[in-house]
Amino acid sequence: MVLVRSVATDVLRDMGGDPDDAVLVTQCLSNDKQVRERACTELFCRYDKLVYGLAYLMMNNRQDAEDAAQGTFEKVFKRLHRYRSTGPLQAWVMTTCRNHCLDLHRCGARWARRSPVSLDDLDLADRANAVDLDLAIDVQTLIKTLPRAEQEALHFYLLGYTSREAADSKKTAPSTIRSRLSRALDKLGRELRGNVA
């Protein structure tokens, strides 16, 4: 897991971020209640759709995704003082979401309701109450445009496999899995930044 977390940190760091991240975090931690509330609302609005999208990919149903997204933001606001401005805030928030979803799976709280998902069966757009149906469709469409090897690396990553476990399954080198994952996340990050902005 340490290797996956390390790779995730390195890859997600390249996803980009707002140059005002440090200012926003400082405002979220402010003693002035109005400044803090406005900044926290801005942080939530900036990342809520992306967090929900990732949570839905990992949890595979609307209710669990909503719970995971809420839990993610609870952790983000509780641990915001730990954020280091060496990387983008978006990467830190998305890593928090991913780790929270993995924690839910590890403790078994959601595992019983979750069925294995193949990338071909993954349908993000079937939820009428999705936070942003257009974003869900965009994410699904973008994933399908990735080369199959990159889709598989992303799938392993989202399910919490280490690069070694994924490599053993695909009979390839762990560095190959990490390279494919890096390319997949880079492409998705570039496209999503263009669509969300």
Steps between C-alpha positions, in 0.01 A plus 500: 500500500789738571619458141153577360468803729844619387417455132161666551661797667756540222246457220226711654747778577523554124123542461538873550342731745393853560785735591275633773486164681720618786291816540177298500634259762619790715153654478336167589713493815430865583369608840257735324176300470376675183831458318522136612143416391539670162833322435367160609199544273729590212721197566195273509352646180834477323543124562159350584430367149845348459484339846155357432614368162798318650290373792243365256769325297632333813174428685285414195170630633349840565429465871846372589660763275307777675603362840863471388500854357357638823755305704777627273408863560472438873857368493619780273368773729615321815852447363542814292776619730708205373489616137843598369503744210775305323231333286160603368206500738298300246745210521486505879117505502473222240758285683299551820188383314673195357645402836165553674327270247770237549455529878128438458574189296763375746273529801227318308241771551410507131654184362189287531299730273779545247524258212811466286497744209661468164580814307259395225212472748578821684213740438538829679212661318223269623440696820223759465611671818868534402657824621591589144382262232704674233821455700418133562449448127821690425702285742353179359562613143856609579582169665373313196726706272810386687696209353386171656827453691461843663134425582609181673774678698245762610253227594758323719592832660138587581448159656802553725743251349871567535700530180662164582161328543375652175822402323473140624143485374596638157835317487699818450744716698372726783672796332291437188180518707619823666584653160159406359328640808701820478403548135134424572477742793687766307261473204191497722629791706570713192161424347304551823671830574399613153138385549454629856668836450 
